[in-house]
Amino acid sequence: MVKAVLFDWFNTLARYDPPREELHSNLLREFGIDISPHQLIPGLLAADKFFFSETARSPIPKRSPDEQFQLYLRYGEIMFGKVKLNLDKKLVSRIVAKWPEMQRQMHFVLFEDVLATLELLRADKLIFGLLTNATRNAVSVQDKLGLKPYMSFTVTSEEAGVEKPDPAIFLMALEKTGLKASEAVYVGDQYEIDVVGARAAGIKPIMIDRYDLYPEVKDCPRIRNLSELKAYL
């Protein structure tokens, strides 16, 4: 019987507003590159995986300005490469130099289905927790967004000393619930990080695929929005 639901943060509970794929698409258009926001999503997700790994190894504030720029430059190369944009390094560098201005326009908001789903599931007396590779500072906005009445705890890669898919971070969250692995599920949006990691810890994974990026996934439940979650608990 499921007694706890653990959630990923970005692209599971929260997103950027305005959507970052729209801002990136608009910025690229300034450089004469026409690509739709939807086409950019796989590239952003692939680059995110690299970025979370790097920031867990060495936090951004501890890096020199040049090291920070090189990190973002590599992020751009991964993102553009994933979506088959063959851009030379000088052009990528010019684009990345515009990112700080673009990022100042973004802030976190919850997906529209989050609070309604949590309220519905709370009636079943489930324990909710947040488990993320994002930094605690990045998710500190969660209380302002209305999650405080629902989330019993937050576990970040900073706290755990490892990042998903390492099962240790999942087990740390599980320990906070006081439950067995068989009594918890984990909801996340990336197969290699969320599904693989949760399964390695003995926790049932549920993939939330809001952008229909993983139609080939058949070895775990795949939902398109949180309103579908209750059927798998």
VEXBA-267071 format. One record per residue (C-alpha): x, y, z; residue number from 1. Coordinates in nm, 3 decimals, always signed. Layout:
# VEXBA-267071
X;Y;Z;NUM
...
END
This chain:
# VEXBA-267071
+0.000;+0.000;+0.000;1
+0.135;+0.342;-0.096;2
+0.177;+0.573;+0.202;3
+0.419;+0.834;+0.064;4
+0.467;+1.018;-0.263;5
+0.805;+1.177;-0.335;6
+0.825;+1.442;-0.605;7
+1.091;+1.584;-0.829;8
+1.089;+1.965;-0.856;9
+1.161;+2.106;-1.203;10
+0.925;+2.000;-1.483;11
+0.735;+1.787;-1.231;12
+0.592;+2.041;-0.986;13
+0.741;+2.366;-1.113;14
+0.833;+2.535;-1.438;15
+0.973;+2.869;-1.542;16
+0.747;+3.154;-1.639;17
+0.777;+3.271;-1.906;18
+0.864;+2.919;-2.028;19
+1.237;+2.910;-2.088;20
+1.197;+2.732;-2.424;21
+1.002;+3.036;-2.546;22
+1.270;+3.277;-2.426;23
+1.546;+3.068;-2.585;24
+1.352;+3.048;-2.911;25
+1.306;+3.426;-2.913;26
+1.674;+3.484;-2.836;27
+1.788;+3.251;-3.113;28
+1.565;+3.436;-3.357;29
+1.772;+3.749;-3.282;30
+2.068;+3.558;-3.424;31
+1.876;+3.448;-3.733;32
+1.805;+3.096;-3.604;33
+1.444;+2.985;-3.640;34
+1.351;+2.695;-3.412;35
+1.026;+2.646;-3.225;36
+1.006;+2.638;-2.844;37
+0.883;+2.277;-2.849;38
+1.181;+2.166;-3.058;39
+1.417;+2.309;-2.796;40
+1.278;+2.114;-2.500;41
+1.481;+1.791;-2.551;42
+1.799;+1.998;-2.573;43
+1.721;+2.187;-2.255;44
+1.651;+1.864;-2.066;45
+1.974;+1.703;-2.189;46
+2.173;+2.010;-2.086;47
+1.999;+2.017;-1.747;48
+2.134;+1.669;-1.669;49
+2.488;+1.791;-1.733;50
+2.432;+2.112;-1.537;51
+2.295;+1.943;-1.223;52
+2.588;+1.703;-1.225;53
+2.838;+1.987;-1.249;54
+2.677;+2.205;-0.982;55
+2.663;+1.911;-0.740;56
+3.037;+1.862;-0.795;57
+3.121;+2.230;-0.752;58
+2.857;+2.496;-0.672;59
+2.836;+2.790;-0.913;60
+2.928;+3.060;-0.656;61
+3.256;+2.882;-0.584;62
+3.366;+2.904;-0.946;63
+3.551;+3.191;-1.110;64
+3.361;+3.406;-1.363;65
+3.551;+3.236;-1.645;66
+3.472;+2.889;-1.510;67
+3.106;+2.984;-1.482;68
+3.098;+3.105;-1.840;69
+3.266;+2.787;-1.963;70
+3.003;+2.584;-1.778;71
+2.721;+2.773;-1.950;72
+2.901;+2.749;-2.282;73
+2.909;+2.370;-2.248;74
+2.542;+2.376;-2.149;75
+2.466;+2.560;-2.474;76
+2.672;+2.319;-2.682;77
+2.484;+2.022;-2.535;78
+2.147;+2.188;-2.582;79
+2.209;+2.291;-2.943;80
+2.376;+1.962;-3.031;81
+2.080;+1.763;-2.900;82
+1.840;+1.948;-3.131;83
+2.079;+1.927;-3.429;84
+2.172;+2.294;-3.441;85
+2.527;+2.295;-3.574;86
+2.656;+2.625;-3.438;87
+3.021;+2.719;-3.417;88
+3.169;+2.791;-3.075;89
+3.198;+3.166;-3.133;90
+2.828;+3.194;-3.211;91
+2.735;+2.979;-2.909;92
+2.952;+3.207;-2.696;93
+2.768;+3.517;-2.823;94
+2.432;+3.354;-2.752;95
+2.532;+3.240;-2.402;96
+2.653;+3.590;-2.320;97
+2.289;+3.701;-2.358;98
+2.156;+3.443;-2.112;99
+2.190;+3.645;-1.788;100
+1.964;+3.913;-1.934;101
+1.716;+3.647;-2.045;102
+1.721;+3.463;-1.711;103
+1.626;+3.776;-1.521;104
+1.287;+3.749;-1.688;105
+1.217;+3.400;-1.547;106
+1.068;+3.290;-1.216;107
+0.928;+2.963;-1.084;108
+0.557;+2.889;-1.093;109
+0.372;+2.566;-1.020;110
+0.205;+2.371;-1.296;111
-0.168;+2.428;-1.290;112
-0.245;+2.070;-1.179;113
-0.018;+2.063;-0.872;114
-0.214;+2.210;-0.582;115
-0.545;+2.053;-0.686;116
-0.381;+1.710;-0.706;117
-0.204;+1.747;-0.371;118
-0.527;+1.855;-0.206;119
-0.707;+1.555;-0.352;120
-0.437;+1.311;-0.241;121
-0.404;+1.463;+0.104;122
-0.746;+1.318;+0.182;123
-0.577;+0.976;+0.162;124
-0.337;+1.082;+0.442;125
-0.030;+1.038;+0.225;126
+0.311;+1.177;+0.316;127
+0.454;+1.415;+0.054;128
+0.821;+1.499;+0.011;129
+1.036;+1.688;-0.237;130
+1.350;+1.516;-0.371;131
+1.559;+1.711;-0.619;132
+1.902;+1.768;-0.769;133
+1.830;+2.141;-0.760;134
+1.984;+2.346;-0.480;135
+1.791;+2.432;-0.165;136
+1.815;+2.797;-0.266;137
+1.652;+2.715;-0.601;138
+1.352;+2.549;-0.435;139
+1.322;+2.793;-0.144;140
+1.036;+2.959;-0.332;141
+0.817;+2.652;-0.280;142
+0.652;+2.793;+0.033;143
+0.555;+3.113;-0.148;144
+0.399;+2.903;-0.422;145
+0.167;+2.729;-0.176;146
+0.346;+2.398;-0.116;147
+0.413;+2.447;+0.256;148
+0.086;+2.286;+0.376;149
+0.164;+1.973;+0.176;150
+0.538;+1.897;+0.179;151
+0.667;+1.726;+0.494;152
+1.032;+1.763;+0.392;153
+1.278;+1.853;+0.115;154
+1.591;+1.657;+0.025;155
+1.840;+1.817;-0.214;156
+2.160;+1.684;-0.365;157
+2.347;+1.940;-0.151;158
+2.214;+1.780;+0.164;159
+2.260;+1.422;+0.048;160
+2.610;+1.472;-0.090;161
+2.509;+1.277;-0.400;162
+2.266;+1.340;-0.680;163
+2.005;+1.138;-0.862;164
+2.022;+0.868;-0.992;165
+2.239;+0.762;-0.696;166
+2.003;+0.554;-0.479;167
+2.149;+0.712;-0.164;168
+1.955;+1.035;-0.213;169
+1.632;+0.839;-0.256;170
+1.705;+0.638;+0.056;171
+1.766;+0.958;+0.253;172
+1.421;+1.081;+0.154;173
+1.271;+0.743;+0.231;174
+1.426;+0.752;+0.580;175
+1.248;+1.080;+0.645;176
+0.914;+0.913;+0.576;177
+0.984;+0.630;+0.820;178
+0.843;+0.386;+0.566;179
+0.958;+0.090;+0.362;180
+1.057;+0.139;-0.002;181
+0.753;-0.063;-0.109;182
+0.530;+0.194;+0.060;183
+0.655;+0.491;-0.147;184
+0.647;+0.608;-0.507;185
+0.862;+0.869;-0.679;186
+0.732;+1.101;-0.949;187
+0.987;+1.257;-1.184;188
+1.027;+1.365;-1.544;189
+1.364;+1.221;-1.655;190
+1.401;+0.850;-1.719;191
+1.776;+0.813;-1.664;192
+1.774;+1.019;-1.344;193
+1.433;+0.970;-1.185;194
+1.308;+0.630;-1.299;195
+1.645;+0.453;-1.284;196
+1.737;+0.611;-0.950;197
+1.409;+0.540;-0.775;198
+1.405;+0.181;-0.897;199
+1.761;+0.125;-0.773;200
+1.642;+0.230;-0.426;201
+1.347;-0.008;-0.441;202
+1.094;+0.273;-0.483;203
+0.829;+0.248;-0.752;204
+0.892;+0.515;-1.019;205
+0.618;+0.704;-1.198;206
+0.728;+0.913;-1.493;207
+0.551;+1.241;-1.558;208
+0.606;+1.318;-1.925;209
+0.438;+1.656;-1.967;210
+0.594;+1.712;-2.310;211
+0.553;+1.358;-2.446;212
+0.928;+1.312;-2.478;213
+0.936;+0.946;-2.375;214
+0.665;+0.762;-2.572;215
+0.890;+0.455;-2.581;216
+0.888;+0.411;-2.203;217
+0.681;+0.105;-2.115;218
+0.851;-0.031;-1.804;219
+0.689;+0.209;-1.558;220
+0.370;+0.414;-1.542;221
+0.392;+0.724;-1.763;222
+0.150;+1.008;-1.700;223
+0.107;+1.335;-1.885;224
-0.015;+1.540;-1.587;225
-0.050;+1.501;-1.211;226
-0.426;+1.455;-1.224;227
-0.353;+1.102;-1.353;228
-0.141;+1.013;-1.049;229
-0.414;+0.888;-0.816;230
-0.488;+0.593;-1.044;231
-0.139;+0.452;-0.976;232
-0.138;+0.481;-0.595;233
END
